[in-house]
Amino acid sequence: MAPLRGAEEAGEERDAAAAAPRLFTWAEVGLRTGRGPPPQERWLVIDRKVYDISHFYRRHPGGARLLGSHAGKDATRRGFAPSSPQRGNRAVTVDPAKVFGILCIPVSLLQDAFVAFHVNKLLVSKYLKSLQIGELAPDEHSVEPTKNKMLVEDFRELRATVEKMGLLKPNQLFFFLHLAHILLLDAAAWLILFYFGTSLIPFIVSLVALTISQVQASWLQHDLGHLSVFRMTKWNHLLHKFVMCHLIGASAKWWTLLHSQHHAKPNCFQKDPDIDMHPFLFTLGKKLSVELGIKKKKYMPYNHQHKYFFITLPPLLFPTFFQWHTFYIAYTKRYWVDLAWMLTLYIRFFFTYGSLFGIKSLLAYYFIFRMLESIWFVWVSQMNHIPMDIYYDKNLDWVSTQLQATCNVEQSLFNDWFTGHLNFQIEHHLFPMMPRHNYRKVAPLVKSLCAKHGIEYQCKPLLTAFADIVHSLKNSGELWLDAYLHK
């Protein structure tokens, strides 16, 4: 019986060894970025646990570009969640939108990530297990060396305070009234032409009403995309389809795909799609502009970009690029439901307005309101980011990453309405799922956090913010020209 007992003890030891997690160092994780010769492994760390996302990252709900850009790093503060993970030959099928209800963008540490972006945190953790391959070694720090540990901990405390204050709970009456005024303006735009005719004055008034309706719908779809209108994820998704696809005519999933990447790495070149216009249309950021000049690259006359900005990006983004890109992505990624919803807008528009206009006037009306909508949207959306630091990813902590890329505009009733509360861009980036009517309440707490850690909290008047876009473009253009000619 002794040999049998020995065999049993050996088996127990093997089982114990198999149950013990593999231990890794930050250096080992840092080598698995998906770059270099095969095998191109991709690992990341969440709450000291190491996950292999080499096969999963392409199926990530927020897109391969988003998750792949964090390979080899600590993703604890980034709110990632897997879908359809595999372990060996066993596959687990799951609808990420239903299970996770997330926007798939980064946040602070584990508590912040799962509280901020995962509706069912326990279920998310369950599916994460299928990707886990080990843990950080006990002597490894929980936070990467590039992260500000004290700032991370203080932000975690701030997050807990925000929850206790109830600032993550939506006021649904606020959003109902916002939707009501959008629908009233949308209807008024057609009724004005129907009752008063299509002469110049009714034409202009109708355009103004429809433009306001469309821009305000853009702000509302932004709220819905961030899951900040309803507590139940499915209602956010459903109304998001209605507002984004039917009222605006763009794909909700297309917006989520791009906007997730923006929130993950704002103003980080090659990771934030919002600055993909560098270098083909504009040169952005001081360091990137000098780098472009030194390389003797010239796709545009960048020293004049502060002038041609007025006739390119603001008036043409919506009627040209966005109009094409949203259909292209929806078709290539087979967002069939979104496409069906989008077609309902164009059917409704051409049926209702087609009865009032000839074909040339109808197309002119459509292009003009898209152009006006684009002008409004671009100036508001760029005032918080273009004047800020734009460079490669520095792998900083969550708060530092957001603060170096965002600034605020002064609060007022008009500014709040005109910008969809994106004048509180700092608060929005730190708490992406917070209902916008609560930004002004959390702003003093964020200011205190920034003051404690010596981080600049920028807030400026609305017109100054607009002017800073032009000044920033002029400055970066001059830096490019100097490097292009003399370095």
TALIN-V412230 format. One record per residue. N is the residue number from 1. PHI is phi in radians with two decimals (* if undefined). Layout:
[[N	PHI] [N	PHI]]
//
This chain:
[[1	*] [2	-1.06] [3	-1.04] [4	-1.16] [5	-1.10] [6	-1.11] [7	-1.13] [8	-1.12] [9	-1.13] [10	-1.12] [11	-1.12] [12	-1.11] [13	-1.14] [14	-1.14] [15	-1.09] [16	-1.15] [17	-1.15] [18	-1.18] [19	-1.30] [20	-1.18] [21	-1.24] [22	-1.24] [23	-1.91] [24	-2.28] [25	-1.81] [26	-1.06] [27	-1.09] [28	-1.17] [29	-1.13] [30	-1.13] [31	-1.43] [32	-1.69] [33	-1.89] [34	1.47] [35	-1.88] [36	1.61] [37	-1.23] [38	-1.09] [39	-1.38] [40	-1.54] [41	-1.33] [42	-2.28] [43	-2.07] [44	-2.59] [45	-2.07] [46	-2.30] [47	0.94] [48	1.27] [49	-1.61] [50	-1.76] [51	-2.12] [52	-1.70] [53	-1.89] [54	-0.97] [55	-1.71] [56	-1.39] [57	-1.03] [58	-1.26] [59	-1.72] [60	-1.08] [61	-0.99] [62	-1.53] [63	1.79] [64	-1.12] [65	-1.08] [66	-1.16] [67	-1.26] [68	-1.08] [69	-1.23] [70	-1.86] [71	-1.07] [72	1.42] [73	-2.31] [74	-1.46] [75	-1.74] [76	-0.94] [77	-1.63] [78	-2.10] [79	1.14] [80	-1.44] [81	-2.57] [82	-1.49] [83	-2.31] [84	0.84] [85	-1.23] [86	-2.20] [87	-2.43] [88	1.16] [89	-1.73] [90	-1.76] [91	-1.88] [92	-2.00] [93	-1.65] [94	-2.67] [95	-1.49] [96	-1.05] [97	-1.15] [98	-1.34] [99	-1.36] [100	-1.70] [101	0.96] [102	-2.13] [103	-1.70] [104	1.05] [105	-2.30] [106	-1.38] [107	-2.43] [108	-1.33] [109	-1.30] [110	-0.87] [111	-1.01] [112	-1.14] [113	-1.10] [114	-1.31] [115	-1.23] [116	-1.36] [117	-2.22] [118	-2.15] [119	-1.20] [120	-1.95] [121	-1.17] [122	-1.16] [123	-1.20] [124	-1.08] [125	-1.05] [126	-1.06] [127	-1.35] [128	-1.10] [129	-1.03] [130	-1.20] [131	-1.81] [132	-1.29] [133	-2.09] [134	2.91] [135	-2.42] [136	-1.22] [137	-1.08] [138	-0.98] [139	-1.49] [140	-1.54] [141	-1.19] [142	-1.26] [143	-1.97] [144	-1.05] [145	-1.02] [146	-1.38] [147	-1.69] [148	-1.50] [149	-1.04] [150	-1.13] [151	-1.14] [152	-1.05] [153	-1.18] [154	-1.17] [155	-1.18] [156	-1.09] [157	-1.14] [158	-1.08] [159	-1.04] [160	-1.10] [161	-1.14] [162	-1.05] [163	-1.16] [164	-1.11] [165	-1.35] [166	1.29] [167	-1.39] [168	-1.68] [169	-1.61] [170	-1.40] [171	-1.68] [172	-1.21] [173	-1.13] [174	-1.00] [175	-1.29] [176	-1.14] [177	-1.14] [178	-1.14] [179	-1.12] [180	-1.08] [181	-1.25] [182	-1.16] [183	-1.17] [184	-1.14] [185	-1.18] [186	-1.08] [187	-1.21] [188	-1.09] [189	-1.03] [190	-1.37] [191	-1.11] [192	-1.05] [193	-1.23] [194	-1.17] [195	-1.56] [196	-1.91] [197	1.54] [198	-1.92] [199	-1.23] [200	-1.04] [201	-1.12] [202	-1.04] [203	-1.04] [204	-1.18] [205	-1.10] [206	-1.10] [207	-1.04] [208	-1.10] [209	-1.09] [210	-1.21] [211	-1.09] [212	-1.06] [213	-1.04] [214	-1.17] [215	-1.17] [216	-1.13] [217	-1.16] [218	-1.09] [219	-1.17] [220	-1.20] [221	-1.12] [222	-1.09] [223	-1.08] [224	-1.17] [225	-1.11] [226	-1.57] [227	1.03] [228	-1.91] [229	-1.74] [230	-2.07] [231	-1.34] [232	-1.59] [233	-1.02] [234	-1.09] [235	-1.27] [236	-1.07] [237	-1.10] [238	-1.14] [239	-1.23] [240	-1.09] [241	-1.06] [242	-1.12] [243	-1.26] [244	-1.27] [245	-1.43] [246	-1.47] [247	-1.35] [248	-1.77] [249	1.58] [250	-2.19] [251	-1.38] [252	-1.16] [253	-1.22] [254	-1.04] [255	-1.09] [256	-1.06] [257	-1.03] [258	-1.33] [259	-1.23] [260	-1.06] [261	-1.16] [262	-1.09] [263	-1.20] [264	-1.14] [265	-2.45] [266	-1.09] [267	1.12] [268	-1.67] [269	-1.03] [270	1.29] [271	-2.19] [272	-1.77] [273	-1.14] [274	-1.20] [275	-2.00] [276	-1.17] [277	-1.22] [278	-1.51] [279	-1.86] [280	-1.34] [281	-2.04] [282	-2.34] [283	-1.85] [284	-2.11] [285	1.37] [286	-1.16] [287	-1.20] [288	-1.15] [289	-1.17] [290	-1.12] [291	-1.05] [292	-1.15] [293	-1.16] [294	-1.09] [295	-1.35] [296	1.04] [297	-1.78] [298	-2.54] [299	-1.59] [300	-2.51] [301	-1.34] [302	-1.04] [303	-1.17] [304	-1.98] [305	-1.18] [306	-1.22] [307	-1.64] [308	-1.34] [309	-0.98] [310	-1.09] [311	-1.88] [312	-2.06] [313	-1.08] [314	-1.05] [315	-1.43] [316	-1.93] [317	-1.03] [318	-1.30] [319	-1.23] [320	-2.01] [321	-1.10] [322	-1.06] [323	-1.04] [324	-1.39] [325	-1.17] [326	-1.15] [327	-1.23] [328	-1.09] [329	-1.16] [330	-1.08] [331	-1.31] [332	-1.18] [333	-1.67] [334	1.06] [335	-1.46] [336	-1.13] [337	-1.12] [338	-1.07] [339	-1.06] [340	-1.10] [341	-1.08] [342	-1.09] [343	-1.11] [344	-1.12] [345	-1.12] [346	-1.22] [347	-1.13] [348	-1.13] [349	-1.10] [350	-1.27] [351	-1.31] [352	-1.33] [353	-1.36] [354	-1.15] [355	-1.34] [356	-1.89] [357	-2.03] [358	-1.35] [359	-1.08] [360	-1.18] [361	-1.16] [362	-1.11] [363	-1.16] [364	-1.14] [365	-1.04] [366	-1.11] [367	-1.14] [368	-1.17] [369	-1.22] [370	-1.16] [371	-1.17] [372	-1.11] [373	-1.04] [374	-1.13] [375	-1.04] [376	-1.05] [377	-1.10] [378	-1.13] [379	-1.08] [380	-1.23] [381	-1.25] [382	-1.62] [383	-1.16] [384	-1.59] [385	-2.17] [386	-1.00] [387	-1.27] [388	-1.59] [389	-1.12] [390	-2.26] [391	-2.85] [392	-1.22] [393	-1.09] [394	-1.74] [395	0.96] [396	-1.50] [397	-1.19] [398	-1.01] [399	-1.15] [400	-1.10] [401	-1.05] [402	-1.29] [403	-1.24] [404	-1.33] [405	-1.95] [406	-2.36] [407	-2.53] [408	-1.85] [409	-2.09] [410	-0.93] [411	-1.45] [412	-2.81] [413	-1.05] [414	-1.19] [415	-1.05] [416	-1.05] [417	-1.23] [418	-1.12] [419	-1.79] [420	1.11] [421	1.14] [422	-1.37] [423	-1.16] [424	-1.69] [425	-1.16] [426	-1.09] [427	-1.10] [428	-1.11] [429	-1.26] [430	-1.34] [431	-2.26] [432	-1.08] [433	-1.69] [434	-1.28] [435	-1.03] [436	-1.12] [437	-1.22] [438	-1.80] [439	-1.03] [440	-1.13] [441	-1.35] [442	-1.55] [443	-0.97] [444	-1.06] [445	-1.21] [446	-1.18] [447	-1.03] [448	-1.12] [449	-1.07] [450	-1.13] [451	-1.09] [452	-1.06] [453	-1.82] [454	1.19] [455	-1.76] [456	-1.22] [457	-1.93] [458	-1.57] [459	-2.51] [460	-2.46] [461	-1.13] [462	-1.05] [463	-1.16] [464	-1.11] [465	-1.09] [466	-1.10] [467	-1.11] [468	-1.15] [469	-1.05] [470	-1.16] [471	-1.07] [472	-1.13] [473	-1.12] [474	-1.12] [475	-1.12] [476	-1.18] [477	-1.12] [478	-1.20] [479	-1.11] [480	-1.09] [481	-1.11] [482	-1.11] [483	-1.20] [484	-1.15] [485	-1.60] [486	-2.14] [487	-2.10]]
//
